[in-house]
């Protein structure tokens, strides 16, 4: 009877503690709402782990609280407690239960990883390139963009690599993180489930400009995505001015540079409205100076701006896109990148 009463008391404490922990876990803003199928599977595993942790926390803490209150030593009682040499049943139980928990969590994690790694027949393939301090994404039709655009509810197979040091691809709402390593290419599947614009950041300390190495992942309706791809391809195939402006916009140049012709007001890097004097000082024709500033930005750093901040990923632009960008900047602003 006494043991039953003790069990009920411990159980009541455990229920109260578990309820409090569950409220904190459920209502706390710990995770963003999943925006991909892969994130949904990962979140499922996280919640299983959380529930198991709450149950263990509640039982163990309740037992500790009950023992501390019920069996505490009386004042000035320096006698030893009873000698206990072990309890085989208890030891077997607390060996079996953790083993079962670990096996179940391992199975859930393995299933999630397996499903997240499966390639869909209708997937699109996108090449992701990281370099200090920017991302570039190349699509199958040759379009390159500084932002990642994805169609809703269609799997994208990202082929991720880096050109200089180790970077890391992370969209919190997609639930996955992948290192981008020079000389290696890693695949990452993303199947967006919610429209919107989500932050995409580098989470591997990669140098002086690491804190500004961020862009966006934009999830679009499939028809809008296909139209965007076709429009960008058509623009790149059009007159140099139109193609150059498309390259300038797609690759995020406006985020760092002011350029009146493109309506850009960035202040991280030098203005592109008048670089004629800089080209003259460098002893180069204007277009040659612009090209060198794009593909090798650290060779001649603009006065008042530190080296190693301008990304070098633009050296990877297809030759026709690079030519269009150089022509566009030279003709419209008498300046360079």
N, C-alpha and C positions, 0 to 999 in steps of 0.2 A: 504493500500500500504506500509505504514511504517512498519507494523507488518510482512508483507511478506518479506521485505528487511532484517529485523532483523533475521527472521527465516532462511533465506538463508545464512546470515553471520555466524550464530551459526552452521548451518549444515556444512558449508565449513570447519570451524575450527574443528568440530567433525570428519569429514572425514579425515582430515590431521592427527589428533591425533590418530584416529583409525588405519590408515594405518601404522603409525610409530610403534604403539604398536603391530600390527599384524606382522610386519617385525621382531621385537625383539622376539616375542613369537615363530614364525615359524623357524627362523634361529638360535635362541639360543640353545645351547646344554644342554637343561634342563633335558631330559629324555633319557635313553638308548633305542635303538631300541627294541621293544618287542620281546621276544624269546619264548613266550607261548601264547596259545589262551586266557588264563585268563588275561594276561597282555594286550593283544589287546583290550579286553572289558574294562578294567580299563582305558587304555589310551584314549579310545573313550569318556568315561565320563569326563576325565580330559580336553579333548579338547573342549567338549561342555561347560564346566564350564569356560574355558579360553575365548572362543568366547563371551559368555555372559558377562564376566567381562570386556573384551575389549570394547564392545558396551556401557556398563554402564559408564566405565571410560571416554570414548570419549565424550559422551553426557554431563555428569556432569562437566567434566573439561572444555569443550567448553563453557558451560553456565557460569561457574565461570570466565573464561578469558574474555568473552564478557562483562559480567556485570562489572568486575573490570576496564575495559578500557572505556566502553561506559558510565557508570553511576557513575564514580568516582567523588567525591566532588571536586569542584574548590578550589584553594588555598584560605585560610582564610574564607572558607564557613563553618560556625558552625551551620547552621540551620538544623532542623530535616527534615527527608524525610517524604513523605506522609504516613499517617496511613493506614495500610492494616489489615483488620479483618479476612481474610481467603478467600479461594477459593475452594468451595465444589467440583467442577469438578476435579480440580487438585489433591485434597486430595484423591478423589475416584480412580483416575487413578494411583497415586503413591502407592496406597494400593493394587489395583488389579494386576498391573504388577509384583511387587515382589512376590506376592502370586503365580501367574502363573509360574514364573521362579523357585521358590522353589519346587512347585509340579512337574514340568517337570524334574528337576534335581533329585528329589527323585525317580521318576519313572525310570529314566535311571539308577540310582545307584542300585535300587532294582532289575531291570532286570539283570544287570551285576552280582550282588551278587548271584542271583538265578541260573543263567547259570553256574557261576564258581563253585557253590556248587553241581551241578548235577553229579552223579556218572555214568560213562560210563560202559556198560556191559563187555567190554574187558579190564578193568583197571587192572593194577598191584598194589599190595599193598606192601608198604615199611615202615618199622618201623624206625623212627628217634629218636635217644636218644642223649640228650645233658648233659654234665657234665663238671665241671671245668677241663680243658678248651679245649674241643674238641667235635666233633660230631661223631656219629657212626650210620651207616645205615645197617639194617638187611633186607635181601631179603627173599622171600617165600621159597627158596630152602635151607636156612640156611647160606648162604654166608653173611659175615659181612664186611663192608668196611668203611674206614674213609672218602672216597669221595662218593658223590651221583652220581650214573650213571643212566641215563634215556633213554628209547627208543624214537626216533623221532616220533611225531604225534600219540603217544599212551598215554592215561591218566595214570598218577601215583597218587595213593591215598596215601598220606603220613600220617602216624600216629605218631604224634609228642608229646614227653614228655621229662621231665628232671628228673635227679636223686638227685640233691642237691639244687640249687637255681634256680630262674627264668632266663631263657635264651631266645633268640629270633632267629628264623630262617628267613633269608632274602637273597634272590637272586635278586638283583636289576632288572635284565633283565627279570625275571619272574613276576615282578610287585606285588608280595604279601609278606606280612610279618606276621609271626605268633609267638606269645609267646609260649614258652615251659615251662610248669609249673609242678613242682613235684607233683605226685599223680593224675594228670589229663592228659588225652590224647585228643589232638585236631586233626581233620582231615583237610588236605589241599590238594586240587587237583591241579596238574600241568600237562599240556599237551604241551610239547615242540614243537616248530615249526621251530627252527633253530639249525643246528649242531654247536657244539663248546664247549668250556670250559668257565664257568662263575663263578665269585667269589661268594662264599657262606659264609656269615659272621654272627656272633652274634651281635645283635644291642641292647642288654640289658646289662647294666653294671653289671657284674657278679663276679667281684673280681680282684685280682692282675694280672692275665693273660688274662683279657678280650681282650686286643688289639691283642693278637696272636690267639684268637679263631676264626679261619677262615679255610676254606677248599675250595673245588671246586665242582661244579655241571657239569657233563660231559654228553652232549647229543650225542647219538650214533645212527647210523642206526639200525633199529630193528634186522636185522640179526646179526650185530656185537654185539649188546647187548646180544642177546640170546647165542651167542658163548662165550662171556665173562663170563656170568653166568655159563654156562656148564663147561668151562675151570677151573673157580675158584672152582666149586664143585668137579671136578675131581682131582684138585691139593690138595684140602683139604682131599680127600679120599686116597691120595697116600702116599708114604713113609714119615716118620716124617720130614726129611730134606726138601723135596719139599713142604709139607704142611706148615711147619713152616715158610719158606721163603715167601709163599703166604700170610700168616697171617701178617707177618712183613710188607710186601709191602702194602697190602690192608688197613691196619690200620694206615698208615702214620708215622710209627716209624722212617723212614729215614729222615723225616723233622726235627727231633730234635736230633737224635743220629748218631754218626759215627760208622760204622760197616763194616769192610773190606769185610766180606763174602757176604754181600748184596750190596756192592758198595755204601754204605751210607756215607755221609760226613756232616751230621747235627752237629751243634755246640751249640744248645740251651741246651741240656742235656749232661751228661757225655758219654764218649766213651764206647762202649760195647765190645771192643776188648780184654780187660783184666780186669775182675772184680774178679779174684780169690782172690786177696789180700783183697778186700772189703768183700767177703764172709767169709774169714778166720777171719777178724776183727770182723765180726758180729757173729762169732761162729756157722755158719750154713753150711751145705753142699751146694755146688755150685747151684744145681738145686732148692733147697728150697729157697735160697737167691734170685735167679732170679724170682721165682714165687711170693715171697713176694714183691719184688720191682715192679712187674707189677700190682698186685691187691691192694697193700697198699703202694704206693710210698712215702707217707709222714712218714712212720714208721721209716725208716732209710734214711735220705736225704744224697746224695753224697756230699762229702766235696767240698766246693766252689760253690754249687748250692742251691738256695733257695727252701724251701718247697712250696707246694701249686701251683706248676707250671705243674708238670707231671700230665696229666689227669688220673682220676680214672675210666674212662669208660671201661678200659680193664678188669676190674673185671667182666664185663658182657659178656665177650667172652664165647661161648660154651666151655664146659670142654675139648672136644677133640681138639679144636683149641688152647686153652691155653696150653694144654700139648705139642702140636706140636711146638708152639712158644718157650716154655721153652727149649725143647730138641734141637731145631735148634740153639738157641743162645749158649747154653752150649757146644754143639758139635763143632760148627764152630768158636767160638771166645773165648772160655774159659772165657766168661763174661756174664753179665746179663743186663736187661733192666733198 
